[in-house]
Amino acid sequence: MTKAIAVAGLRKSFGPTQALGGLDLDVDEGEVHGFLGPNGAGKSTTIRILLGLLRGDSGTARLLGGDPWREAVALHRRLAYVPGDVELWPNLTGGEAIDLLSKLRGDLDRRRRDELVERFDLDPTKKGRAYSKGNRQKVAIVAALASDAELLLLDEPTAGLDPLMEAVFQDVILQAKAAGRTVLLSSHILAQVEKLCDRVSIIRQGRNVQSGTLAEMRHLTRTTVEAETERTAVGLDALPGVHDVLVRGGQVSFAADGVHLGAALRELGAFGIRSLVSHPPTLEELMLRHYGGERAVGGDAVRAAGAESHGAPETAPAPDGGGPR
C-alpha cells in the first residue's frame, strides 16, 4: 500500500536534549492514524519536521512521496494542518481567515465551507480577537476540511471544543476518510482515537514503541476475564500467561496474555461455564503499559519533563508563515 507518510530512523536533538531517538512511522494513504504519547514524547517535533519547519538531524522523512524540507512549498498545497493552539489575525473575521488560508493553498469548496461553518456553529463574521479558544479551533478545522487537501495533520485539533462539537468533529473526519483523505491525528482524547483511527502508533522518548490496529495491539497484551462456573476452578494459576487468578467458590477472575487466552478459556470450560465476561484492554491501558513508571493524570500518561520543551516552542508557526498556528 502507498505510504502517505514514511519516517525511518528519524533523530532530532535540541542541544543536549534528544526529542526523537530513531523514530519509525508509516501512515498508509486513506487511513486515519492515531499518533499517541504524553507531552514531550516527540509528537509535535515529528509534525514540525513533516511540515518542513524543522529538519531532522538524521534518518529520513517522506511526505506524500516528497521531502518535507526541500519541497515544503509544493507539499503545503497538498496538506492541511490544525495545531492545538490556533492563533488568528486579530483584525480578520473568521470567514476571512478561512478564505485566506484557502487561497494560500489554492482551492476552496465554497459549499463545503458553508456547510462546515453551520455544523460547527461558527459565526464567521466575528473578528479573530473576539473568538474563544474553541472558536479559533473551529476556524482552523473548517479551513482544513473545506480544502481539497490530501493529507490532514491534526495536532490536538479539538482542544477547547465542547462535547457536542467533538461529536461533529468525529463525524466530519469519518467523512474525510470516506472521501479518501489521509489523517494523522495526535490527540489526548483516547475515546476519539479509538473511534476514528484505523491504526495507532504509541511513541515514548522519541521512539515508536508499538504500532498496529487496536485489535492487533490488544492481542499482544492481557485480557481480563470474569466468570461463574459450575464447579470451583482450580489450577488456572499454573497455566502459562495467566495472571492475578482469584477464585471464590464458583466465581473466578484472571488476566491472560493475548497468545494464551484461548488455552486459558478452554481450561476454564472444563469446570462448566455459567456466565463469562471478558474485558479487552482499553487504549488507555495499552498506553499505560508503556508508561508504567510515569504518572497518569486525567487518563493520560504524562512525563514530568519533555524533550520537546527544549529549544523549540510547543506550538509551531503556520506552514505559510503567518496567521493561524
C-alpha positions as CSV (number, residue, x, y, z in Angstrom):
1,M,0.0,0.0,0.0
2,T,1.2,3.5,-0.8
3,K,2.6,5.4,2.1
4,A,1.3,9.0,2.8
5,I,4.0,9.3,5.5
6,A,7.2,7.3,5.7
7,V,9.6,8.0,8.6
8,A,12.6,5.9,9.3
9,G,15.3,6.3,12.0
10,L,14.4,9.9,12.5
11,R,16.5,11.7,15.1
12,K,16.3,15.3,16.4
13,S,18.0,16.9,19.3
14,F,17.8,20.4,20.8
15,G,21.2,20.9,22.4
16,P,21.8,18.1,24.8
17,T,18.1,17.1,24.8
18,Q,17.0,14.3,22.5
19,A,13.5,14.8,21.2
20,L,13.5,12.0,18.6
21,G,15.6,8.9,19.1
22,G,15.2,7.0,15.9
23,L,11.5,7.3,15.2
24,D,9.9,4.9,12.6
25,L,6.4,5.8,11.4
26,D,4.3,4.6,8.5
27,V,0.9,6.0,7.6
28,D,-1.0,4.5,4.7
29,E,-2.9,6.6,2.2
30,G,-6.6,6.8,3.0
31,E,-6.2,5.8,6.7
32,V,-6.8,7.7,9.9
33,H,-3.7,7.1,12.0
34,G,-3.5,7.8,15.7
35,F,-0.2,9.3,17.0
36,L,-0.1,8.9,20.7
37,G,2.2,9.7,23.6
38,P,2.3,12.2,26.5
39,N,3.6,15.7,26.3
40,G,7.3,15.6,25.4
41,A,7.2,12.2,23.7
42,G,8.1,13.7,20.4
43,K,4.8,14.1,18.6
44,S,4.9,17.8,17.9
45,T,8.6,17.7,16.9
46,T,7.7,15.0,14.4
47,I,4.8,17.0,13.0
48,R,7.1,20.1,12.7
49,I,9.6,18.0,10.7
50,L,6.8,16.7,8.5
51,L,5.7,20.3,7.9
52,G,9.2,21.4,6.9
53,L,9.5,23.7,9.9
54,L,12.4,21.7,11.4
55,R,15.0,19.5,9.8
56,G,15.9,16.1,11.3
57,D,19.4,15.5,12.4
58,S,19.5,12.1,10.7
59,G,17.1,9.5,9.3
60,T,14.5,10.1,6.6
61,A,11.0,11.6,6.4
62,R,8.9,11.4,3.3
63,L,5.5,13.1,3.0
64,L,3.2,12.3,0.0
65,G,6.3,11.0,-1.7
66,G,8.3,14.2,-1.3
67,D,10.9,15.7,1.0
68,P,9.2,18.0,3.5
69,W,12.3,20.1,4.0
70,R,13.2,20.6,0.3
71,E,9.7,20.5,-1.1
72,A,7.8,22.3,1.6
73,V,6.0,24.8,-0.6
74,A,4.7,22.2,-3.1
75,L,3.7,19.8,-0.3
76,H,1.9,22.5,1.7
77,R,-0.6,22.9,-1.2
78,R,-1.5,19.2,-0.7
79,L,-1.9,19.2,3.1
80,A,-3.8,21.0,5.8
81,Y,-2.6,21.5,9.4
82,V,-4.5,22.1,12.6
83,P,-2.5,22.7,15.8
84,G,-3.8,22.6,19.3
85,D,-3.5,26.3,20.0
86,V,-4.7,28.3,17.0
87,E,-3.9,32.0,16.7
88,L,-5.7,34.1,14.2
89,W,-5.1,37.5,12.6
90,P,-6.9,39.7,15.2
91,N,-8.5,42.1,12.6
92,L,-9.8,39.5,10.2
93,T,-13.1,37.8,10.6
94,G,-13.2,34.1,11.0
95,G,-14.7,33.8,7.5
96,E,-11.9,36.0,6.0
97,A,-9.3,33.8,7.7
98,I,-10.8,30.7,6.3
99,D,-10.9,32.2,2.8
100,L,-7.4,33.5,3.0
101,L,-6.0,30.1,4.1
102,S,-7.8,28.5,1.2
103,K,-6.4,31.0,-1.3
104,L,-2.9,30.3,0.0
105,R,-3.5,26.6,-0.6
106,G,-5.1,27.3,-3.9
107,D,-8.5,25.7,-3.5
108,L,-11.8,26.2,-1.7
109,D,-15.1,24.3,-1.8
110,R,-17.5,27.1,-1.0
111,R,-20.4,24.8,-0.5
112,R,-18.4,22.6,1.8
113,R,-17.1,25.7,3.7
114,D,-20.6,27.0,4.4
115,E,-21.8,23.5,5.5
116,L,-18.9,23.2,7.9
117,V,-19.4,26.7,9.3
118,E,-23.0,25.7,10.1
119,R,-22.2,22.3,11.5
120,F,-19.6,23.8,13.9
121,D,-22.0,26.6,14.9
122,L,-19.3,29.2,14.0
123,D,-20.1,32.8,13.5
124,P,-17.8,33.8,10.6
125,T,-18.5,37.5,10.9
126,K,-16.6,37.9,14.3
127,K,-13.1,39.2,14.4
128,G,-10.3,36.8,15.3
129,R,-9.6,38.8,18.5
130,A,-13.2,38.1,19.7
131,Y,-13.1,34.4,19.4
132,S,-12.7,32.0,22.3
133,K,-10.1,29.2,22.1
134,G,-12.7,26.7,21.0
135,N,-13.9,29.0,18.2
136,R,-10.4,29.6,17.0
137,Q,-10.0,25.8,16.7
138,K,-13.2,25.7,14.7
139,V,-11.8,28.3,12.2
140,A,-8.7,26.1,11.6
141,I,-10.7,22.9,11.4
142,V,-13.2,24.4,8.8
143,A,-10.3,25.8,6.8
144,A,-8.6,22.4,6.7
145,L,-11.7,20.4,5.8
146,A,-13.1,22.8,3.3
147,S,-10.0,22.4,1.2
148,D,-9.1,19.5,-1.1
149,A,-6.0,18.6,1.0
150,E,-4.9,15.0,0.5
151,L,-3.4,14.8,4.0
152,L,-4.6,16.3,7.3
153,L,-2.0,16.8,10.0
154,L,-4.0,17.3,13.2
155,D,-2.2,18.1,16.5
156,E,-4.7,18.1,19.3
157,P,-7.3,19.7,17.0
158,T,-10.2,19.6,19.3
159,A,-8.6,21.3,22.3
160,G,-11.2,23.7,23.6
161,L,-14.2,22.2,21.9
162,D,-17.2,21.1,23.9
163,P,-18.6,17.6,23.7
164,L,-21.2,18.5,21.0
165,M,-18.5,19.9,18.7
166,E,-16.3,17.0,19.5
167,A,-19.0,14.7,18.1
168,V,-19.3,16.9,15.0
169,F,-15.5,16.7,14.5
170,Q,-15.5,13.0,14.7
171,D,-18.3,12.8,12.1
172,V,-16.5,15.1,9.6
173,I,-13.2,13.2,10.0
174,L,-15.0,10.0,9.1
175,Q,-16.5,11.7,6.1
176,A,-13.0,12.9,5.1
177,K,-11.7,9.3,5.4
178,A,-14.6,8.0,3.3
179,A,-13.5,10.6,0.6
180,G,-10.1,9.0,0.5
181,R,-8.1,11.5,2.6
182,T,-5.3,10.6,4.9
183,V,-5.3,11.8,8.5
184,L,-2.5,11.8,11.1
185,L,-4.3,12.5,14.4
186,S,-2.3,13.4,17.6
187,S,-4.8,13.5,20.5
188,H,-5.0,13.0,24.2
189,I,-8.7,12.1,23.9
190,L,-8.3,8.4,23.7
191,A,-12.0,7.7,23.1
192,Q,-11.7,9.9,20.0
193,V,-8.7,7.9,18.8
194,E,-10.5,4.6,19.4
195,K,-13.5,5.7,17.4
196,L,-11.7,7.3,14.4
197,C,-8.4,5.5,13.9
198,D,-7.6,2.5,11.7
199,R,-4.2,2.1,13.2
200,V,-2.3,3.6,16.2
201,S,1.3,4.4,17.0
202,I,2.4,4.9,20.5
203,I,5.7,6.8,21.0
204,R,7.9,7.1,24.0
205,Q,11.0,9.2,24.3
206,G,11.1,9.8,20.6
207,R,10.7,6.2,19.5
208,N,7.8,4.2,18.3
209,V,7.2,1.5,20.9
210,Q,4.0,-0.1,19.4
211,S,2.0,0.2,16.2
212,G,-0.9,-1.6,14.7
213,T,-4.7,-1.8,14.8
214,L,-6.3,-1.8,18.2
215,A,-7.2,-5.5,17.6
216,E,-3.6,-6.4,16.9
217,M,-2.4,-4.4,19.9
218,R,-4.9,-5.9,22.3
219,H,-3.9,-9.3,21.1
220,L,-0.4,-8.6,22.4
221,T,-1.4,-7.7,25.9
222,R,-3.7,-9.0,28.6
223,T,-7.4,-9.5,28.7
224,T,-9.3,-9.7,32.0
225,V,-11.8,-12.5,32.3
226,E,-14.6,-12.8,34.9
227,A,-16.7,-16.0,35.0
228,E,-19.1,-18.0,37.1
229,T,-18.5,-21.8,36.9
230,E,-20.5,-24.9,37.9
231,R,-17.5,-26.3,39.8
232,T,-14.7,-24.4,41.6
233,A,-12.0,-23.7,39.1
234,V,-8.5,-24.9,40.2
235,G,-5.1,-24.9,38.5
236,L,-5.6,-21.8,36.4
237,D,-2.7,-20.1,38.1
238,A,-0.4,-22.8,36.8
239,L,-1.2,-22.1,33.2
240,P,1.4,-20.1,31.2
241,G,0.4,-16.5,30.5
242,V,-2.3,-16.4,33.2
243,H,-2.0,-13.9,36.0
244,D,-3.9,-12.5,39.0
245,V,-6.1,-15.5,39.5
246,L,-8.9,-15.0,42.1
247,V,-11.3,-17.8,42.9
248,R,-14.2,-17.5,45.3
249,G,-16.4,-20.6,45.1
250,G,-18.0,-20.6,41.6
251,Q,-16.7,-17.0,40.9
252,V,-13.3,-16.7,39.1
253,S,-11.4,-13.8,37.6
254,F,-8.0,-13.7,36.0
255,A,-5.9,-11.9,33.4
256,A,-4.4,-13.7,30.4
257,D,-1.8,-12.7,27.9
258,G,-3.3,-12.5,24.4
259,V,-1.5,-15.5,23.0
260,H,-2.5,-17.7,25.9
261,L,-6.1,-16.5,26.2
262,G,-7.6,-19.3,24.1
263,A,-5.9,-22.0,26.1
264,A,-7.0,-20.4,29.4
265,L,-10.6,-20.3,28.3
266,R,-10.5,-23.9,27.2
267,E,-9.2,-24.9,30.6
268,L,-11.9,-22.8,32.3
269,G,-14.6,-24.6,30.2
270,A,-13.7,-27.8,31.9
271,F,-15.4,-26.5,35.0
272,G,-18.7,-25.7,33.3
273,I,-19.2,-22.0,32.5
274,R,-22.5,-20.5,33.6
275,S,-21.5,-16.9,32.6
276,L,-18.4,-15.2,31.3
277,V,-17.4,-11.6,30.6
278,S,-14.1,-10.6,29.1
279,H,-12.6,-7.1,29.1
280,P,-10.0,-6.4,26.4
281,P,-7.6,-3.7,27.4
282,T,-8.6,-0.2,26.6
283,L,-6.4,2.1,24.7
284,E,-5.6,3.9,27.9
285,E,-4.3,0.6,29.4
286,L,-2.3,-0.1,26.3
287,M,-0.6,3.3,26.6
288,L,0.0,2.9,30.4
289,R,1.7,-0.4,29.7
290,H,4.5,1.6,28.1
291,Y,4.4,4.4,30.7
292,G,4.2,2.3,33.8
293,G,6.9,4.3,35.5
294,E,5.2,7.6,34.9
295,R,2.1,9.1,36.4
296,A,-1.4,9.2,34.9
297,V,-3.3,12.4,35.1
298,G,-6.8,12.6,33.6
299,G,-6.4,9.3,31.8
300,D,-3.2,10.5,30.1
301,A,0.4,9.3,30.8
302,V,2.3,12.5,31.5
303,R,6.1,12.8,31.6
304,A,7.5,15.1,34.2
305,A,9.8,16.7,31.7
306,G,9.6,16.7,28.0
307,A,12.3,16.8,25.3
308,E,10.1,19.0,23.1
309,S,10.1,21.8,25.7
310,H,13.8,22.4,25.0
311,G,14.9,24.5,22.1
312,A,11.6,24.9,20.2
313,P,8.2,26.3,21.1
314,E,5.4,23.8,21.7
315,T,3.2,25.5,19.1
316,A,4.6,25.7,15.6
317,P,4.0,28.6,13.3
318,A,1.7,28.1,10.3
319,P,3.2,26.4,7.3
320,D,2.6,29.5,5.2
321,G,4.5,31.7,7.6
322,G,1.6,33.6,9.3
323,G,-1.9,33.5,10.5
324,P,-3.3,30.6,12.4
325,R,-0.9,28.4,14.2
